[in-house]
Amino acid sequence: MINLPPTGLVTPLYPWIFWVLWTSRNQLLFEDKSFSETERMLKAIKAAVKWQEATNLLTATRLPTKKPNSVSLKDCPLMNLTPQIPANTSALYTDAAWNRTSLAGGMGWVSTKAGGSVLFKGTVTRRNVASALVAEAMALKTALLEAVSHGLTDIICFSDSKCLIDLITRKKTVVALQGLLHDLGVLSDSCNSISFCFIPRGRNEVADSLAKNALFCLSNNPSGNNFSVVNSVFKLI
């Protein structure tokens, strides 16, 4: 449907008009506040513009870069192509695969010690995942939850989704990720030290393979439920 007059939107405006009418009704009934038609239309347009901007950001899950950009919440030390993990610190590599048509997502992760030996790895699948960026955030949350449950307290999280890492480290958010980013913050608070770093996809091959295999299994089992597999070879460090 075409928006008239032009508002700069490429999506229909009527859902936001309905939403503003509903919230305005509630404000009138419960807060004794009223708004003019012009004010309500302006609210609807502003909400639609914010949604459109957030949706555009979700599509930019992997931005081209000449060199890896490593950033962190707590001075991530990794500034080269080959991650160097400090002693007594575990690495957590995560990735996600997403099908734009079916909205299915496969998430994979692997955790290693500083020397490179595997602590645990796992996969999970989800249906009705809104975007590739949401899938990446779900993979990171699930993997971090697994790491915390194993008692790991010093962690460096690696993802090849630059957009996700930028959102975390620059303390930004988008509507679709508010809950997931909040959960990541809560999980981070349970660690002594934690960093979130971007790595090129070629340096994240194990997690990438796990995620793609999980999505493949889900795609070949369309009537099945969500499933998760954790292969734990955890050792105390």
C-alpha positions as CSV (number, residue, x, y, z in Angstrom):
1,M,0.0,0.0,0.0
2,I,1.3,3.5,-0.9
3,N,1.6,6.0,1.9
4,L,0.0,9.4,1.1
5,P,1.3,11.9,1.5
6,P,5.0,10.7,1.1
7,T,6.5,10.0,4.5
8,G,9.8,8.4,3.5
9,L,8.5,5.0,4.5
10,V,8.6,1.9,2.3
11,T,6.3,-0.1,4.7
12,P,2.6,0.4,5.3
13,L,1.7,3.0,7.9
14,Y,-1.7,1.6,9.0
15,P,-0.3,-0.8,11.6
16,W,1.3,2.1,13.5
17,I,-1.9,4.1,13.2
18,F,-3.8,1.2,14.8
19,W,-1.1,1.0,17.5
20,V,-1.2,4.7,18.3
21,L,-5.0,4.7,18.4
22,W,-4.9,1.8,20.9
23,T,-2.2,3.4,23.2
24,S,-4.0,6.8,23.0
25,R,-7.2,5.1,24.1
26,N,-5.4,3.6,27.1
27,Q,-3.8,6.9,28.0
28,L,-7.2,8.6,27.8
29,L,-8.9,6.0,30.0
30,F,-6.2,5.4,32.6
31,E,-4.2,8.7,32.6
32,D,-6.8,11.2,31.4
33,K,-4.5,12.3,28.6
34,S,-5.8,13.2,25.2
35,F,-4.0,13.9,21.9
36,S,-5.2,15.6,18.7
37,E,-5.4,13.8,15.3
38,T,-2.2,15.6,14.2
39,E,-0.3,14.5,17.2
40,R,-1.5,10.9,16.9
41,M,-0.5,10.8,13.2
42,L,3.0,12.2,14.0
43,K,3.4,9.6,16.7
44,A,2.5,6.8,14.2
45,I,5.0,8.2,11.6
46,K,7.8,8.5,14.1
47,A,7.2,4.9,15.3
48,A,7.2,3.6,11.8
49,V,10.4,5.4,10.9
50,K,12.1,4.0,14.0
51,W,11.0,0.5,13.1
52,Q,12.1,0.9,9.5
53,E,15.6,2.1,10.6
54,A,15.9,-0.9,13.1
55,T,14.8,-3.3,10.4
56,N,17.4,-1.9,8.0
57,L,20.1,-2.4,10.6
58,L,19.1,-6.0,11.1
59,T,19.9,-6.8,7.5
60,A,23.5,-5.5,7.9
61,T,24.7,-8.5,10.0
62,R,28.1,-8.8,8.4
63,L,29.8,-5.6,7.2
64,P,32.8,-5.7,4.9
65,T,36.0,-4.9,6.6
66,K,39.7,-4.7,5.5
67,K,41.0,-6.1,8.8
68,P,39.4,-7.6,11.9
69,N,38.0,-5.1,14.3
70,S,38.4,-6.3,17.9
71,V,36.5,-4.4,20.5
72,S,35.4,-5.3,24.0
73,L,33.6,-4.3,27.1
74,K,36.8,-4.7,29.2
75,D,39.8,-4.0,27.0
76,C,39.8,-7.0,24.7
77,P,43.5,-7.8,24.1
78,L,42.9,-9.5,20.7
79,M,44.0,-7.2,17.9
80,N,45.3,-9.7,15.3
81,L,44.1,-12.5,13.0
82,T,45.2,-15.3,15.3
83,P,43.5,-15.1,18.7
84,Q,45.9,-15.3,21.6
85,I,44.1,-16.5,24.7
86,P,45.5,-15.4,28.1
87,A,46.2,-18.2,30.6
88,N,43.3,-19.2,32.8
89,T,40.9,-17.7,30.3
90,S,38.6,-19.6,28.0
91,A,37.5,-18.7,24.5
92,L,33.9,-19.0,23.4
93,Y,33.3,-19.1,19.6
94,T,29.7,-18.7,18.4
95,D,28.0,-18.5,15.0
96,A,24.5,-18.8,13.5
97,A,23.0,-19.8,10.2
98,W,19.6,-18.4,9.1
99,N,17.2,-19.2,6.4
100,R,15.5,-16.1,5.1
101,T,12.6,-18.1,3.6
102,S,11.7,-20.4,6.4
103,L,12.9,-18.1,9.2
104,A,14.7,-21.1,10.7
105,G,17.9,-20.7,12.6
106,G,20.8,-23.0,13.5
107,M,23.2,-21.9,16.3
108,G,26.6,-23.4,17.1
109,W,29.3,-22.8,19.6
110,V,32.6,-24.2,20.9
111,S,34.6,-23.3,23.9
112,T,38.4,-23.9,24.2
113,K,41.1,-23.5,26.8
114,A,44.0,-21.1,26.3
115,G,46.0,-24.0,24.8
116,G,43.3,-24.8,22.2
117,S,41.8,-28.0,23.7
118,V,38.0,-28.2,23.5
119,L,36.0,-27.7,26.7
120,F,32.5,-28.1,25.2
121,K,30.6,-27.5,22.1
122,G,26.9,-27.6,21.1
123,T,24.2,-26.6,18.8
124,V,20.6,-25.5,19.0
125,T,17.9,-24.8,16.5
126,R,15.0,-22.3,16.6
127,R,12.0,-21.6,14.3
128,N,10.5,-18.2,13.5
129,V,13.8,-16.3,14.0
130,A,13.3,-12.7,12.9
131,S,16.7,-12.1,11.3
132,A,20.3,-13.3,10.9
133,L,21.3,-10.8,13.6
134,V,18.7,-12.2,16.1
135,A,20.1,-15.7,15.4
136,E,23.6,-14.5,16.1
137,A,22.5,-13.0,19.4
138,M,20.6,-16.1,20.3
139,A,23.7,-18.2,19.6
140,L,25.9,-16.0,21.8
141,K,23.4,-16.0,24.7
142,T,22.9,-19.8,24.6
143,A,26.7,-20.4,24.5
144,L,27.4,-17.9,27.3
145,L,24.7,-19.5,29.4
146,E,26.4,-22.9,28.8
147,A,29.8,-21.4,29.7
148,V,28.4,-19.9,33.0
149,S,26.8,-23.2,33.9
150,H,30.2,-24.9,33.6
151,G,31.6,-22.4,36.1
152,L,33.7,-20.4,33.6
153,T,34.4,-16.9,35.0
154,D,37.0,-15.5,32.6
155,I,35.8,-15.6,29.0
156,I,36.5,-14.1,25.7
157,C,33.6,-14.3,23.3
158,F,34.2,-14.4,19.6
159,S,31.7,-13.8,16.8
160,D,32.0,-13.1,13.1
161,S,28.9,-10.8,13.3
162,K,30.5,-7.4,13.5
163,C,27.1,-5.7,13.8
164,L,26.3,-7.7,17.0
165,I,29.7,-7.0,18.5
166,D,29.3,-3.3,17.8
167,L,25.9,-3.3,19.5
168,I,27.3,-4.9,22.6
169,T,30.5,-3.0,23.0
170,R,29.1,0.4,22.1
171,K,26.1,-0.2,24.3
172,K,23.6,0.3,21.6
173,T,20.4,-1.6,20.9
174,V,17.6,-2.2,18.4
175,V,14.0,-3.1,19.2
176,A,14.3,-6.8,18.1
177,L,17.4,-7.4,20.3
178,Q,16.5,-5.5,23.5
179,G,15.6,-8.7,25.5
180,L,18.6,-10.6,24.2
181,L,21.1,-7.8,24.9
182,H,19.7,-7.4,28.4
183,D,20.2,-11.2,29.0
184,L,23.7,-11.0,27.7
185,G,24.4,-8.1,30.2
186,V,23.0,-10.2,33.1
187,L,25.1,-13.2,32.1
188,S,28.2,-11.0,31.8
189,D,27.8,-9.7,35.3
190,S,28.3,-13.2,36.6
191,C,31.8,-13.3,35.1
192,N,35.0,-12.0,36.7
193,S,36.1,-10.8,33.2
194,I,34.5,-11.0,29.8
195,S,35.3,-9.6,26.4
196,F,33.3,-9.5,23.2
197,C,35.5,-9.6,20.0
198,F,34.9,-9.7,16.3
199,I,36.8,-12.2,14.2
200,P,36.7,-12.9,10.5
201,R,34.5,-15.8,9.4
202,G,37.5,-17.8,8.3
203,R,38.7,-17.9,11.9
204,N,35.4,-19.1,13.2
205,E,35.1,-22.3,11.1
206,V,34.1,-24.8,13.9
207,A,31.2,-22.7,15.2
208,D,30.2,-21.9,11.6
209,S,30.1,-25.6,10.7
210,L,28.1,-26.5,13.8
211,A,25.5,-23.8,13.0
212,K,25.1,-24.8,9.4
213,N,24.8,-28.5,10.2
214,A,22.2,-27.7,12.8
215,L,20.2,-25.6,10.3
216,F,20.5,-28.4,7.7
217,C,19.1,-31.0,10.2
218,L,16.2,-28.7,11.0
219,S,15.5,-28.1,7.3
220,N,15.4,-31.8,6.7
221,N,13.0,-32.3,9.7
222,P,10.4,-29.7,9.0
223,S,7.8,-31.2,11.3
224,G,10.1,-31.7,14.2
225,N,10.5,-29.6,17.3
226,N,13.4,-27.3,18.2
227,F,16.3,-29.3,19.5
228,S,19.7,-28.8,21.1
229,V,22.8,-30.9,21.4
230,V,25.6,-30.2,23.8
231,N,28.8,-32.2,23.4
232,S,30.5,-31.5,26.7
233,V,34.1,-32.6,27.3
234,F,34.5,-30.1,30.0
235,K,37.6,-30.2,32.2
236,L,38.5,-28.2,35.2
237,I,41.1,-25.5,34.5
